[in-house]
Amino acid sequence: MCSFADASAKKGEAYVVSCAADGGPKFTLCVLRAGTCDSVQIDVLLGVGNEKVEFSVSGLSLIHISE
């Protein structure tokens, strides 16, 4: 599940949530829009041997990523 953590997201703006493993290419997981799409269910499968996984979000809002 990926969702806004608080009310700091600006209504109508798009927040792109991405991830990259071991310095490889960045993949978009979802796009959240405050007031329209506040949460989305995601399914991420990481390969064996991925030692470093980085998640990022565009914009200045806090995002929760959970099981």
Residue pairs with C-beta under 8 A, 6 or more apart in sequence:
1 39
1 40
1 41
1 42
1 64
1 65
1 66
1 67
2 17
2 29
2 30
2 32
2 39
2 40
2 41
2 42
2 63
2 64
2 65
3 32
3 38
3 39
3 40
3 63
3 64
4 15
4 32
4 34
4 38
4 39
4 61
4 62
4 63
4 64
5 61
5 62
5 63
5 64
6 61
6 62
8 60
8 61
8 62
9 15
9 32
9 34
9 59
9 61
10 34
10 59
10 61
11 34
11 35
12 33
12 34
12 35
12 36
13 33
13 34
13 59
14 31
14 32
14 33
14 58
14 59
15 31
15 32
15 33
15 34
15 57
15 58
15 59
15 61
15 63
16 28
16 30
16 31
16 57
16 58
16 59
17 28
17 29
17 30
17 31
17 32
17 55
17 56
17 57
17 63
17 65
18 26
18 27
18 28
18 29
18 55
18 56
18 57
18 58
19 26
19 27
19 29
19 44
19 53
19 54
19 55
19 56
20 26
20 27
20 53
20 54
20 56
21 46
21 47
21 50
21 52
21 53
21 54
22 49
22 50
22 51
22 52
22 53
23 52
26 56
29 42
29 44
29 55
30 40
30 42
31 37
32 38
32 39
32 40
32 63
34 61
42 65
46 53
55 65
57 63
